[in-house]
């Protein structure tokens, strides 16, 4: 039987704190969602000023990155390049969802929503970097 790493609550707190620090440094009010490798929500923070819609979008971005094992920017870029059939995929093709990989295994993802999509991804990457 295969064993693999998985995210703990402490991991989520560490990732979340780093995401929040990056957002605050830039004066961005966002929602940060951390999901397991099956796309199930483990941790959510809605900063003051972030909208209710941002919460749903952040979870969708994180879920998409977790289950596809790809960034949501990957899906956005492929659709922008003309591969419109991908619009039928069960993913949210908007930048800001990033898978978390440990020892070559996807253990989950971070989804962020609230500012420009490339800024959402910047926040997600800052959080994931704190895990290393």
C-alpha positions as CSV (number, residue, x, y, z in Angstrom):
1,X,0.0,0.0,0.0
2,X,1.2,3.5,-0.8
3,X,1.5,6.2,1.7
4,X,1.7,9.9,0.9
5,X,2.0,13.2,2.7
6,X,-1.2,15.2,3.6
7,X,-1.9,18.7,4.9
8,X,-2.3,19.1,8.6
9,X,-4.1,22.0,10.4
10,X,-0.7,23.4,11.3
11,X,0.3,23.3,7.6
12,X,-2.9,25.2,6.8
13,X,-2.2,27.8,9.5
14,X,1.3,28.3,8.2
15,X,0.2,28.6,4.5
16,X,-2.8,30.9,5.5
17,X,-0.6,33.2,7.6
18,X,1.9,33.6,4.8
19,X,-0.9,34.3,2.3
20,X,-2.5,36.8,4.7
21,X,0.9,38.5,5.2
22,X,1.4,38.9,1.4
23,X,-2.1,40.3,1.0
24,X,-1.7,42.8,3.9
25,X,1.7,43.9,2.7
26,X,0.0,44.9,-0.6
27,X,-3.2,46.2,1.1
28,X,-5.3,43.6,-0.7
29,X,-8.5,42.3,0.9
30,X,-9.0,38.7,-0.3
31,X,-10.4,35.3,0.5
32,X,-7.9,32.5,1.0
33,X,-9.0,28.9,0.7
34,X,-6.9,25.8,1.4
35,X,-8.2,22.5,0.2
36,X,-7.0,18.9,0.4
37,X,-6.0,16.8,-2.7
38,X,-9.6,15.8,-3.3
39,X,-10.8,19.4,-3.4
40,X,-12.4,19.5,0.1
41,X,-12.1,22.7,2.1
42,X,-9.7,22.5,5.0
43,X,-9.3,26.2,5.9
44,X,-10.9,29.5,4.8
45,X,-10.2,33.1,5.6
46,X,-12.3,36.0,4.4
47,X,-10.4,39.2,5.1
48,X,-12.4,42.3,6.0
49,X,-13.5,44.0,2.8
50,X,-13.6,40.8,0.7
51,X,-17.0,40.0,-0.8
52,X,-19.1,36.9,-0.3
53,X,-18.6,36.1,-4.0
54,X,-14.8,36.0,-3.4
55,X,-15.3,33.2,-0.9
56,X,-17.1,31.0,-3.5
57,X,-14.6,31.9,-6.2
58,X,-11.5,31.2,-4.0
59,X,-12.9,27.7,-3.1
60,X,-13.6,27.1,-6.8
61,X,-10.1,28.0,-7.8
62,X,-8.6,25.9,-5.1
63,X,-10.8,22.9,-5.9
64,X,-9.9,23.2,-9.6
65,X,-6.2,23.3,-8.9
66,X,-6.4,20.4,-6.4
67,X,-8.4,17.9,-8.5
68,X,-6.7,18.8,-11.8
69,X,-3.2,19.0,-10.3
70,X,-2.6,22.1,-12.4
71,X,-2.8,25.8,-11.8
72,X,-6.0,27.5,-12.8
73,X,-3.9,29.8,-15.0
74,X,-3.0,26.7,-17.0
75,X,-6.7,26.2,-17.8
76,X,-7.2,29.9,-18.5
77,X,-4.3,30.1,-20.9
78,X,-5.4,27.0,-22.8
79,X,-8.9,28.4,-23.3
80,X,-7.5,31.8,-24.3
81,X,-5.4,30.0,-26.9
82,X,-8.6,28.7,-28.5
83,X,-9.2,25.4,-26.8
84,X,-12.8,26.3,-25.9
85,X,-13.9,22.7,-25.4
86,X,-12.2,23.0,-22.0
87,X,-15.0,25.2,-20.9
88,X,-16.9,22.0,-20.3
89,X,-14.3,20.8,-17.9
90,X,-15.3,20.8,-14.1
91,X,-12.7,23.5,-13.4
92,X,-12.8,27.3,-12.8
93,X,-10.4,28.6,-15.5
94,X,-9.4,31.8,-13.7
95,X,-5.9,32.4,-12.4
96,X,-5.5,32.2,-8.6
97,X,-5.6,28.5,-7.9
98,X,-2.3,26.7,-7.3
99,X,-1.7,23.1,-6.4
100,X,0.5,22.2,-3.4
101,X,3.1,19.6,-4.2
102,X,5.2,17.8,-1.6
103,X,7.7,15.2,-2.7
104,X,6.1,15.0,-6.2
105,X,2.6,14.4,-4.7
106,X,-0.3,16.8,-4.8
107,X,-1.5,17.3,-1.3
108,X,-3.9,20.0,-1.9
109,X,-4.2,23.6,-3.3
110,X,-4.6,27.2,-2.4
111,X,-7.3,29.3,-4.0
112,X,-7.4,33.1,-3.7
113,X,-9.9,35.7,-4.8
114,X,-10.3,39.4,-4.3
115,X,-7.8,41.3,-6.5
116,X,-6.5,40.9,-10.0
117,X,-6.0,37.2,-10.9
118,X,-2.2,37.4,-11.2
119,X,-2.2,39.1,-7.7
120,X,-4.4,36.3,-6.3
121,X,-1.8,33.8,-7.6
122,X,1.0,35.8,-6.1
123,X,-0.7,35.5,-2.7
124,X,-1.3,31.7,-3.2
125,X,2.4,31.2,-4.1
126,X,3.6,33.1,-1.1
127,X,1.6,30.8,1.1
128,X,2.8,27.7,-0.5
129,X,6.4,28.9,-0.3
130,X,6.0,29.1,3.5
131,X,5.4,25.3,3.7
132,X,8.8,24.5,2.3
